[in-house]
Amino acid sequence: MLDRYDKAILNLLLKYRDSELSTYFIATKINASARTVSKHLDKLLNLGYVLYNRVGKPRNYLYTRGGKRKEISAPPKIMWRLRYKQ
């Protein structure tokens, strides 16, 4: 079940639907700690509402329409690391 933080995060991701948002950006917009936002993003990720793209260490999140998963295209360097790093 979604709580108020989950709904606030989803509303923010919908507002910026053409962008990928960082945990810190989301936290400042909904007045919550980055740790709280990260916990709720993990929950939403497991439920299939959000996806993330990692460039370096930070993750950038985006909304998936209707809770359905979709592929995120990553730069070739990252795809190479995912494919060949053991």
C-alpha positions, -999 to 999 in steps of 0.1 A, spaced: 0 0 0 13 35 -9 18 60 19 20 98 17 58 98 8 52 73 -20 24 94 -34 45 126 -31 74 110 -49 52 96 -77 35 130 -81 69 147 -84 81 121 -109 49 127 -129 54 164 -128 90 160 -142 81 130 -163 106 138 -191 135 140 -167 154 117 -144 155 130 -108 181 124 -81 173 113 -46 186 146 -32 164 166 -56 133 146 -47 141 150 -9 144 188 -11 111 190 -31 90 169 -7 108 181 25 121 147 36 155 133 43 175 116 15 174 84 35 136 84 37 133 91 0 158 64 -8 138 38 13 106 48 -5 122 48 -39 134 12 -33 98 2 -24 84 19 -55 112 2 -76 102 -32 -63 65 -25 -70 74 -15 -106 64 22 -104 99 37 -109 131 28 -127 165 42 -123 195 49 -144 229 49 -127 257 71 -141 286 67 -117 275 62 -81 242 82 -79 209 69 -92 185 90 -112 148 79 -110 119 81 -134 83 71 -134 70 42 -154 36 47 -169 9 25 -153 34 7 -131 48 -13 -161 85 -18 -165 103 -3 -195 139 -4 -206 162 26 -200 188 32 -225 222 37 -209 253 52 -225 274 25 -243 302 27 -217 278 17 -189 262 -10 -210 297 -24 -216 304 -24 -179 271 -42 -172 277 -68 -199 314 -76 -194 323 -67 -158 325 -98 -136 
